[in-house]
């Protein structure tokens, strides 16, 4: 579809807008956004420890805490 790249960019910009409006201690913080000719760069908090999904898969039970 010829509109696919544009639709993808619009969806990404909507996600960025949501992230800018979100402020919660348990949600990663978006600090800055830079747009280059071919890429959009997001400056976010650094969280070590890997992907949350991988942790959930490795340990079957997770408490809400």
Phi, psi and omega per residue, in radians:
X1 nan 2.340 -3.086
X2 -1.228 -0.418 3.141
X3 -1.500 -0.097 -3.044
X4 -0.988 -0.843 3.127
X5 -1.047 -0.673 3.127
X6 -1.189 -0.729 3.117
X7 -1.119 -0.659 3.105
X8 -1.122 -0.752 3.126
X9 -1.139 -0.723 3.114
X10 -1.079 -0.754 3.117
X11 -1.097 -0.727 3.113
X12 -1.122 -0.758 3.123
X13 -1.130 -0.607 3.053
X14 -1.131 -0.734 3.104
X15 -1.095 -0.733 3.103
X16 -1.073 -0.743 3.117
X17 -1.057 -0.740 3.105
X18 -1.114 -0.772 -3.129
X19 -1.099 -0.632 3.109
X20 -1.132 -0.598 -3.091
X21 -1.466 -0.214 -3.063
X22 -1.563 2.255 3.094
X23 -2.446 1.848 -3.124
X24 -2.701 2.452 -3.078
X25 -1.110 -0.333 -3.125
X26 -1.781 0.178 3.122
X27 -2.116 2.313 -3.123
X28 -0.994 2.491 -3.057
X29 -1.709 2.310 3.023
X30 -1.604 2.117 -3.087
X31 -1.711 -0.793 -3.093
X32 -2.554 2.758 3.056
X33 -2.327 2.246 3.085
X34 -2.138 2.365 3.131
X35 -1.997 2.103 3.056
X36 -1.680 -3.001 -3.123
X37 -1.144 -0.659 -3.062
X38 -2.091 -0.184 -3.035
X39 -2.376 2.735 2.978
X40 -2.017 2.216 -3.088
X41 -1.866 2.257 3.126
X42 -1.922 2.204 3.073
X43 -1.728 1.979 -3.046
X44 -2.267 2.968 3.042
X45 -1.039 2.577 3.036
X46 -1.602 2.120 3.095
X47 -2.083 2.113 -3.138
X48 -1.611 2.746 3.071
X49 2.084 -0.063 3.089
X50 1.579 -3.001 -3.100
X51 -1.342 2.416 3.108
X52 -1.051 -0.726 -3.128
X53 -1.022 -0.761 -3.139
X54 -1.100 -0.678 3.102
X55 -1.130 -0.729 3.131
X56 -1.110 -0.727 -3.135
X57 -1.151 -0.720 -3.118
X58 -1.175 -0.719 3.136
X59 -1.975 1.900 -2.992
X60 -1.006 -0.646 -3.078
X61 -1.892 2.316 3.084
X62 -2.264 2.259 3.062
X63 -1.459 2.811 3.104
X64 -1.142 -0.527 -3.140
X65 -1.131 nan nan
